[in-house]
Amino acid sequence: MKKQLLVFTLLICTFSVFSQKKSANKWDAGKKQASASLDNHATDLIQISDNIWGYAETALLEIKSSVELANYAEKNGFTVERGVADMPSAFVASYGSGKPIIGILAEYDALPGLSQQATTDKNPLEVGKAGHGCGHNMFGAASLGAAISIKEMIESGKIKGTVRLYGTPAEEAVGGKLYMARAGLFDDLDACLDWHPSDEVIAGTQSSQAVIDYSISFKGKAAHAAYDPWNGRSALDAVESFLDGMNLLREHIKPSVRIHYVITNGGNVPNVVPEEAKVWLWIRDSKMEGVLEVSERMKDIAKGAALIAGVEYEVTLNNGIYELLVNRTGATALQKNLELLGEISYTPEELAFAKAIQENTGKPQIGMSGTVSPLRPTEKDPEGGSTDVGDVSWIVPEISLAVSTAPKGTPWHSWPVVACGGMSIGHKGMIYAGKALAMTMLDLYTTPSLLIEMKAEFKERKGSFKYVPMIPEGKPYRVDER
């Protein structure tokens, strides 16, 4: 019996030593502190996220949302510069001094027409109003939490350097980061991080699509459509000819190209030959080079359409967003921290909520995906979607993260994302994202070789390319002001 007890005791001791050794190899004191900070601030961060969810302010109108984030940063010791880059809802919050300077991006703009309650069926809070169909209410709050975590470690003397939180408005429609880039606000960063709500947990190893946003205007001559139409010159005829030409062009472009448009002005009444007409057009490709190539064809088609209709035309650049420049060195460092954190667990009630949403959107009822995805190879042509984070990635090495905040297969830019962003499923993903970001930022401060390797990869991928923001001169303006 004593022998058996001795063996049992030795086994327990061995297991204890193994567990401690295993834990020590993974969770050092700094990362424990980084994670704990997010837990300590979780109640406030969730409240901030929910407030921004309720404000649901669209591009360049996110005044209340930016105030929520900037005020809490200021309350936690950051120096905040508001209204940067000629945008009232943009800000930069800084703490610390010297190098390295690590930035983290925060977004908080909503999408028009997606108002929704935190329910499993489509149920607007206010019909026709905006909603956070891309989860940016959580984006800003998690990034704020990660920045505060690093600030606390700088303040305590555990690490040295500067942390910056960038409040970046209007990602969905204007590209606020482009104007901040033009103002030089990212130029002295050593590295930058961002995250985005998703239906999976994954380190960013894929690029995005480059896109250019154009307005094509035609101006003709009005006339009575029945009495003397021959005296008119229809701008709408030019629009129709232009769109016919663009759709014929689809046969002769690469499969990676996407062209989409809306007619924003097609005339006022049928019995007047339209004097003015306008198209809002986006061209995307996996590389900006491809977008520019198609853009030149588009300009020729616009000129031809104007000749067909006998009208004048104008092509106006609204903005252009570059593809993401992937940094696999940074993604690998992030992946290690995701594996430390492990999967996100959900309650039976949360899983039932997720499956009900999947049922109501015609998706397989598989619930949530909270497991950490493996690091994926970087594909040549990315899936659809563009982000102004791409422009930042051509200025400074960028690390991107996606974290589950909605059920697997959820249609994005839609009401289910809004619903989950206003309840515990979204809250869990948000705090998890903040922890992963904070832990990875800590690695950048404490491991100089990591920054050196990231910068080397950045330099190699960028090559001789010189970044220039693709935006018109002057201040940013809203879509409804164009």
C-alpha positions as CSV (number, residue, x, y, z in Angstrom):
1,M,0.0,0.0,0.0
2,K,2.8,2.4,0.9
3,K,4.6,1.5,-2.4
4,Q,1.4,2.2,-4.3
5,L,0.9,5.5,-2.5
6,L,4.5,6.4,-3.2
7,V,4.1,5.7,-7.0
8,F,0.8,7.7,-7.0
9,T,2.5,10.6,-5.3
10,L,5.4,10.5,-7.7
11,L,2.9,10.5,-10.6
12,I,1.1,13.5,-9.2
13,C,4.4,15.4,-8.7
14,T,5.6,14.5,-12.2
15,F,2.3,15.7,-13.7
16,S,2.4,18.9,-11.7
17,V,6.0,19.6,-12.8
18,F,5.1,18.8,-16.4
19,S,2.0,21.1,-16.3
20,Q,4.0,23.9,-14.8
21,K,6.8,23.5,-17.3
22,K,4.3,23.3,-20.2
23,S,2.5,26.4,-18.9
24,A,5.8,28.3,-18.4
25,N,6.8,27.6,-22.0
26,K,3.5,29.2,-23.2
27,W,2.2,31.8,-20.8
28,D,4.9,34.1,-19.5
29,A,4.0,36.8,-16.9
30,G,3.7,39.5,-19.6
31,K,1.1,37.7,-21.7
32,K,-0.8,36.8,-18.5
33,Q,-0.9,40.5,-17.7
34,A,-1.9,41.4,-21.2
35,S,-4.8,39.0,-21.2
36,A,-5.8,39.9,-17.6
37,S,-6.0,43.6,-18.6
38,L,-8.7,42.8,-21.2
39,D,-10.7,40.9,-18.6
40,N,-10.3,43.9,-16.2
41,H,-11.7,46.3,-18.7
42,A,-14.2,43.9,-20.3
43,T,-17.3,45.4,-18.7
44,D,-16.4,48.9,-19.9
45,L,-15.3,47.8,-23.3
46,I,-18.6,45.8,-23.8
47,Q,-20.5,48.9,-22.8
48,I,-18.6,51.1,-25.2
49,S,-19.2,48.5,-28.0
50,D,-22.9,48.4,-27.2
51,N,-23.2,52.2,-27.2
52,I,-21.5,52.4,-30.6
53,W,-23.8,49.6,-31.8
54,G,-26.7,51.7,-30.7
55,Y,-25.4,55.0,-32.3
56,A,-24.9,53.2,-35.6
57,E,-23.3,56.2,-37.3
58,T,-22.3,56.0,-40.9
59,A,-19.2,57.3,-42.7
60,L,-17.8,60.6,-41.4
61,L,-20.8,61.0,-39.1
62,E,-19.4,58.8,-36.3
63,I,-19.1,61.7,-33.8
64,K,-20.6,60.0,-30.7
65,S,-18.8,56.7,-31.5
66,S,-15.4,58.4,-31.8
67,V,-16.1,60.3,-28.6
68,E,-16.8,57.0,-26.7
69,L,-13.4,55.6,-27.7
70,A,-11.4,58.7,-27.4
71,N,-12.8,59.6,-24.0
72,Y,-12.1,56.2,-22.5
73,A,-8.5,56.3,-23.9
74,E,-8.1,59.7,-22.3
75,K,-9.5,58.4,-19.1
76,N,-6.8,55.7,-19.1
77,G,-3.9,58.1,-19.6
78,F,-3.6,58.5,-23.3
79,T,-3.0,61.8,-25.0
80,V,-5.7,62.2,-27.6
81,E,-5.5,64.4,-30.7
82,R,-9.0,64.8,-32.2
83,G,-10.2,65.8,-35.6
84,V,-7.0,64.7,-37.4
85,A,-6.7,64.6,-41.2
86,D,-9.7,67.0,-41.6
87,M,-12.1,64.5,-40.3
88,P,-14.0,65.4,-37.1
89,S,-14.6,61.8,-36.2
90,A,-10.9,60.8,-36.6
91,F,-8.4,60.8,-33.7
92,V,-5.0,59.5,-32.6
93,A,-4.5,58.4,-28.9
94,S,-0.8,58.0,-27.8
95,Y,1.0,56.9,-24.8
96,G,4.7,56.4,-24.0
97,S,7.9,57.7,-25.8
98,G,10.6,56.5,-28.1
99,K,10.9,53.4,-30.1
100,P,9.4,51.1,-31.0
101,I,6.2,52.8,-32.0
102,I,3.4,50.3,-32.5
103,G,0.0,51.3,-33.9
104,I,-3.4,49.6,-33.7
105,L,-6.4,50.6,-35.9
106,A,-9.9,51.2,-34.7
107,E,-13.0,51.4,-36.9
108,Y,-16.5,52.4,-35.8
109,D,-18.7,53.2,-38.8
110,A,-22.0,51.5,-39.5
111,L,-23.8,50.6,-42.8
112,P,-27.0,52.3,-44.1
113,G,-30.3,50.5,-43.9
114,L,-29.2,47.6,-41.6
115,S,-30.9,48.6,-38.3
116,Q,-31.5,45.4,-36.3
117,Q,-32.3,44.3,-32.8
118,A,-30.3,41.5,-31.1
119,T,-32.8,38.9,-32.1
120,T,-32.6,35.7,-34.2
121,D,-35.1,37.0,-36.8
122,K,-35.0,40.2,-39.0
123,N,-36.3,42.8,-36.7
124,P,-35.1,46.4,-37.2
125,L,-34.7,48.8,-34.2
126,E,-35.8,51.6,-36.5
127,V,-36.8,50.8,-40.1
128,G,-34.5,52.4,-42.7
129,K,-31.8,53.4,-40.2
130,A,-28.2,52.2,-40.1
131,G,-26.7,49.2,-38.3
132,H,-23.3,47.6,-37.7
133,G,-23.5,44.9,-40.4
134,C,-19.7,44.7,-40.4
135,G,-19.2,44.6,-36.7
136,H,-17.2,47.8,-36.4
137,N,-18.7,48.6,-33.0
138,M,-16.6,45.7,-31.7
139,F,-13.6,46.5,-33.9
140,G,-12.9,49.8,-32.2
141,A,-13.6,48.6,-28.7
142,A,-11.3,45.6,-28.9
143,S,-8.4,47.7,-30.4
144,L,-8.9,50.2,-27.6
145,G,-8.6,47.4,-25.0
146,A,-5.4,46.1,-26.6
147,A,-3.9,49.6,-26.6
148,I,-4.7,50.1,-22.9
149,S,-3.2,46.7,-22.1
150,I,0.1,47.8,-23.6
151,K,-0.1,51.3,-22.1
152,E,-0.3,49.7,-18.6
153,M,2.8,47.7,-19.2
154,I,4.7,50.8,-20.5
155,E,3.4,52.7,-17.5
156,S,4.7,50.0,-15.1
157,G,8.1,50.0,-16.7
158,K,7.8,46.4,-18.0
159,I,8.3,47.5,-21.6
160,K,9.5,50.6,-23.4
161,G,8.2,52.5,-26.4
162,T,5.1,54.1,-27.7
163,V,1.6,52.8,-28.4
164,R,-0.9,54.5,-30.7
165,L,-4.5,53.9,-31.2
166,Y,-5.8,55.3,-34.5
167,G,-9.5,56.1,-34.6
168,T,-10.2,55.6,-38.3
169,P,-13.6,56.6,-39.6
170,A,-15.5,55.9,-42.8
171,E,-13.9,52.6,-43.8
172,E,-17.1,51.4,-45.6
173,A,-17.6,54.4,-48.0
174,V,-14.9,57.0,-48.0
175,G,-11.6,55.4,-46.8
176,G,-10.6,57.5,-43.8
177,K,-7.2,55.8,-43.5
178,L,-6.3,57.2,-47.0
179,Y,-6.6,60.7,-45.7
180,M,-4.7,59.8,-42.5
181,A,-2.0,58.3,-44.7
182,R,-1.8,61.5,-46.8
183,A,-1.4,63.4,-43.6
184,G,1.6,61.2,-42.7
185,L,0.1,59.9,-39.5
186,F,1.4,56.3,-40.1
187,D,4.9,57.3,-41.4
188,D,6.9,56.8,-38.2
189,L,5.3,53.5,-37.1
190,D,7.4,50.4,-36.7
191,A,4.5,48.0,-37.1
192,C,0.7,48.2,-37.1
193,L,-2.1,45.8,-36.2
194,D,-5.8,45.5,-37.0
195,W,-8.6,43.0,-36.6
196,H,-12.0,42.4,-38.1
197,P,-15.1,40.6,-37.0
198,S,-15.7,37.3,-38.9
199,D,-17.2,33.9,-38.7
200,E,-13.8,32.2,-37.9
201,V,-10.7,32.8,-35.9
202,I,-7.7,33.2,-38.2
203,A,-4.5,35.1,-38.6
204,G,-4.4,37.2,-41.7
205,T,-2.3,35.6,-44.5
206,Q,-4.5,36.7,-47.5
207,S,-4.5,40.0,-49.4
208,S,-7.6,41.9,-50.3
209,Q,-8.8,43.4,-53.5
210,A,-7.7,46.8,-54.7
211,V,-10.6,49.0,-55.8
212,I,-11.1,52.4,-57.4
213,D,-14.3,54.3,-56.8
214,Y,-15.5,56.6,-59.7
215,S,-18.4,58.8,-60.6
216,I,-19.2,59.1,-64.3
217,S,-21.4,62.1,-65.1
218,F,-23.0,62.9,-68.5
219,K,-24.6,66.3,-69.4
220,G,-26.9,66.7,-72.4
221,K,-29.8,69.0,-73.3
222,A,-33.4,68.8,-72.0
223,A,-36.4,68.7,-74.3
224,H,-40.0,67.6,-74.3
225,A,-39.9,63.8,-74.8
226,A,-43.1,63.8,-76.9
227,Y,-43.3,67.2,-78.6
228,D,-39.7,67.8,-79.8
229,P,-37.3,65.0,-78.5
230,W,-35.1,65.7,-81.5
231,N,-34.1,68.9,-79.9
232,G,-32.8,67.0,-76.8
233,R,-29.6,65.2,-76.1
234,S,-30.2,62.5,-73.5
235,A,-27.7,62.0,-70.7
236,L,-29.5,58.8,-69.9
237,D,-28.8,57.5,-73.4
238,A,-25.2,58.0,-72.6
239,V,-25.5,56.2,-69.3
240,E,-27.2,53.2,-71.0
241,S,-24.5,53.1,-73.7
242,F,-21.8,53.4,-71.1
243,L,-23.1,50.5,-69.1
244,D,-23.7,48.4,-72.2
245,G,-20.0,49.0,-73.0
246,M,-18.9,48.1,-69.5
247,N,-20.9,44.9,-69.6
248,L,-19.4,44.0,-73.0
249,L,-16.0,44.6,-71.5
250,R,-16.6,41.8,-68.9
251,E,-15.8,39.2,-71.6
252,H,-12.3,40.6,-72.1
253,I,-11.0,41.1,-68.5
254,K,-9.3,38.8,-66.1
255,P,-11.4,36.5,-63.9
256,S,-10.1,38.4,-60.8
257,V,-11.7,41.6,-61.9
258,R,-15.0,42.8,-60.4
259,I,-17.1,45.7,-61.8
260,H,-20.2,46.9,-60.0
261,Y,-22.3,50.1,-60.3
262,V,-25.5,51.9,-59.5
263,I,-27.3,54.7,-61.5
264,T,-27.5,57.5,-59.0
265,N,-29.3,59.9,-61.4
266,G,-31.3,58.7,-64.4
267,G,-33.5,61.8,-64.9
268,N,-36.6,63.1,-63.1
269,V,-39.7,62.3,-65.2
270,P,-40.3,60.3,-68.4
271,N,-41.7,63.2,-70.4
272,V,-38.4,65.2,-70.2
273,V,-35.3,64.2,-72.1
274,P,-32.8,63.8,-69.2
275,E,-30.3,66.6,-69.2
276,E,-28.1,65.0,-66.5
277,A,-27.4,61.4,-65.6
278,K,-24.8,59.8,-63.4
279,V,-23.2,56.4,-62.6
280,W,-21.4,55.4,-59.4
281,L,-18.9,52.7,-60.4
282,W,-16.4,50.5,-58.6
283,I,-13.6,48.5,-60.3
284,R,-11.7,45.8,-58.3
285,D,-8.9,43.4,-58.9
286,S,-6.3,41.5,-56.9
287,K,-3.7,44.2,-57.7
288,M,-4.0,47.9,-58.1
289,E,-2.1,47.5,-61.4
290,G,-5.0,45.5,-62.8
291,V,-7.6,48.0,-61.5
292,L,-5.7,50.9,-63.3
293,E,-5.6,48.9,-66.5
294,V,-9.4,48.3,-66.5
295,S,-9.9,52.0,-65.5
296,E,-8.3,53.2,-68.7
297,R,-10.7,51.0,-70.7
298,M,-13.6,52.4,-68.7
299,K,-12.6,56.0,-69.5
300,D,-12.5,55.2,-73.3
301,I,-16.0,53.6,-73.0
302,A,-17.3,56.7,-71.2
303,K,-15.9,58.9,-74.0
304,G,-17.5,56.7,-76.6
305,A,-20.9,56.7,-74.8
306,A,-20.8,60.5,-74.8
307,L,-20.1,60.6,-78.5
308,I,-23.0,58.1,-79.1
309,A,-25.4,60.4,-77.3
310,G,-24.0,63.7,-78.3
311,V,-23.4,64.8,-74.7
312,E,-20.5,65.9,-72.5
313,Y,-19.0,63.6,-69.9
314,E,-16.7,63.7,-66.8
315,V,-15.0,60.9,-64.9
316,T,-14.3,61.8,-61.3
317,L,-12.0,59.8,-58.9
318,N,-13.7,59.5,-55.5
319,N,-11.0,57.3,-54.0
320,G,-8.8,54.3,-54.6
321,I,-7.8,51.6,-52.1
322,Y,-4.8,49.4,-52.4
323,E,-4.7,45.6,-51.8
324,L,-3.3,44.4,-48.5
325,L,0.5,43.8,-48.5
326,V,0.7,40.5,-46.5
327,N,3.3,40.1,-43.8
328,R,3.6,36.4,-43.0
329,T,6.3,37.0,-40.3
330,G,3.8,39.0,-38.3
331,A,1.0,36.6,-39.0
332,T,3.1,33.7,-37.7
333,A,3.7,35.6,-34.4
334,L,0.0,36.3,-34.1
335,Q,-0.8,32.6,-34.8
336,K,1.3,31.5,-31.8
337,N,-0.8,33.8,-29.6
338,L,-4.1,32.5,-31.0
339,E,-2.9,29.0,-30.2
340,L,-2.1,30.1,-26.7
341,L,-5.5,31.5,-26.2
342,G,-7.2,28.4,-27.7
343,E,-10.7,28.2,-28.9
344,I,-13.7,30.4,-27.9
345,S,-16.3,28.4,-26.0
346,Y,-20.0,29.2,-26.2
347,T,-23.0,28.5,-23.9
348,P,-25.9,26.3,-25.0
349,E,-28.0,29.5,-25.3
350,E,-25.4,31.2,-27.6
351,L,-25.2,28.1,-29.8
352,A,-29.0,28.0,-30.0
353,F,-29.0,31.7,-31.0
354,A,-26.4,31.0,-33.7
355,K,-28.3,28.1,-35.1
356,A,-31.6,30.0,-35.2
357,I,-29.9,32.7,-37.2
358,Q,-28.5,30.1,-39.6
359,E,-32.0,28.6,-40.0
360,N,-33.5,32.1,-40.7
361,T,-30.9,32.9,-43.3
362,G,-31.0,29.5,-45.1
363,K,-27.6,28.3,-43.9
364,P,-26.5,24.9,-42.4
365,Q,-27.3,24.9,-38.7
366,I,-23.7,24.3,-37.5
367,G,-23.5,27.0,-34.9
368,M,-20.3,28.9,-34.1
369,S,-16.7,28.3,-35.2
370,G,-14.5,29.3,-32.3
371,T,-11.6,27.1,-33.1
372,V,-8.3,28.6,-34.2
373,S,-7.7,28.0,-37.9
374,P,-4.2,26.9,-39.1
375,L,-2.0,29.4,-40.8
376,R,-2.9,29.3,-44.5
377,P,-0.8,29.7,-47.6
378,T,-1.2,33.1,-49.2
379,E,-3.3,32.8,-52.4
380,K,-2.6,34.6,-55.6
381,D,-6.1,36.1,-56.0
382,P,-7.9,36.9,-52.8
383,E,-11.6,36.5,-52.1
384,G,-13.8,39.5,-52.7
385,G,-13.6,42.5,-50.5
386,S,-11.5,45.6,-50.0
387,T,-10.3,47.6,-47.0
388,D,-8.5,50.8,-46.5
389,V,-6.2,48.9,-44.2
390,G,-4.5,48.0,-47.4
391,D,-3.1,51.5,-47.8
392,V,-1.6,51.3,-44.3
393,S,0.1,48.0,-45.2
394,W,2.1,49.8,-48.0
395,I,3.4,52.3,-45.4
396,V,4.3,50.0,-42.5
397,P,4.3,46.2,-41.8
398,E,0.8,45.2,-40.9
399,I,-0.6,42.3,-38.9
400,S,-4.3,41.4,-39.5
401,L,-6.6,39.2,-37.5
402,A,-10.1,37.9,-37.9
403,V,-12.2,36.6,-35.0
404,S,-15.6,34.9,-34.8
405,T,-18.4,37.3,-33.8
406,A,-21.2,35.7,-35.9
407,P,-22.3,32.2,-36.8
408,K,-20.4,30.2,-39.5
409,G,-21.6,31.0,-43.0
410,T,-23.4,34.2,-41.9
411,P,-24.0,36.6,-44.8
412,W,-21.9,39.7,-44.1
413,H,-23.1,43.3,-44.4
414,S,-26.5,42.0,-43.2
415,W,-28.8,41.9,-40.2
416,P,-27.5,38.7,-38.5
417,V,-24.1,40.4,-38.0
418,V,-25.8,43.4,-36.4
419,A,-27.8,41.1,-34.1
420,C,-24.7,39.1,-32.9
421,G,-22.7,42.3,-32.5
422,G,-25.2,43.5,-29.9
423,M,-25.1,40.4,-27.6
424,S,-22.7,38.0,-25.9
425,I,-21.5,36.1,-29.1
426,G,-20.1,39.4,-30.4
427,H,-18.8,40.4,-26.9
428,K,-16.8,37.2,-26.5
429,G,-15.1,37.5,-29.9
430,M,-14.3,41.2,-29.2
431,I,-12.5,40.5,-25.9
432,Y,-10.7,37.5,-27.4
433,A,-9.5,39.7,-30.3
434,G,-8.3,42.3,-27.9
435,K,-6.2,39.7,-26.0
436,A,-4.7,38.3,-29.2
437,L,-3.7,41.8,-30.4
438,A,-2.3,42.8,-27.0
439,M,-0.2,39.7,-26.7
440,T,1.2,40.1,-30.2
441,M,1.9,43.7,-29.6
442,L,3.8,42.7,-26.5
443,D,6.0,40.4,-28.7
444,L,6.9,43.3,-30.9
445,Y,8.1,45.3,-27.9
446,T,10.0,42.5,-26.3
447,T,11.5,40.8,-29.3
448,P,13.5,43.2,-31.5
449,S,14.4,40.4,-34.0
450,L,10.7,40.0,-34.8
451,L,10.4,43.6,-35.9
452,I,13.6,43.3,-37.9
453,E,12.2,40.2,-39.7
454,M,8.8,41.9,-40.3
455,K,10.5,44.9,-41.8
456,A,12.7,42.8,-44.0
457,E,9.7,41.0,-45.4
458,F,7.9,44.2,-45.9
459,K,10.8,45.7,-47.8
460,E,11.1,42.7,-50.0
461,R,7.4,42.5,-50.8
462,K,7.0,46.2,-51.4
463,G,10.1,46.4,-53.7
464,S,10.6,49.8,-55.4
465,F,6.9,50.7,-55.2
466,K,6.2,54.2,-54.0
467,Y,2.9,54.6,-52.2
468,V,0.7,57.5,-53.1
469,P,-2.9,57.8,-51.7
470,M,-5.4,57.6,-54.5
471,I,-7.8,60.4,-53.4
472,P,-8.8,63.8,-54.8
473,E,-7.4,67.0,-53.4
474,G,-9.2,68.6,-50.5
475,K,-11.1,67.4,-47.5
476,P,-12.9,64.1,-47.3
477,Y,-16.6,64.3,-48.2
478,R,-19.6,62.0,-47.6
479,V,-21.2,59.9,-50.3
480,D,-24.3,62.1,-50.1
481,E,-22.2,65.2,-50.8
482,R,-20.8,63.9,-54.1
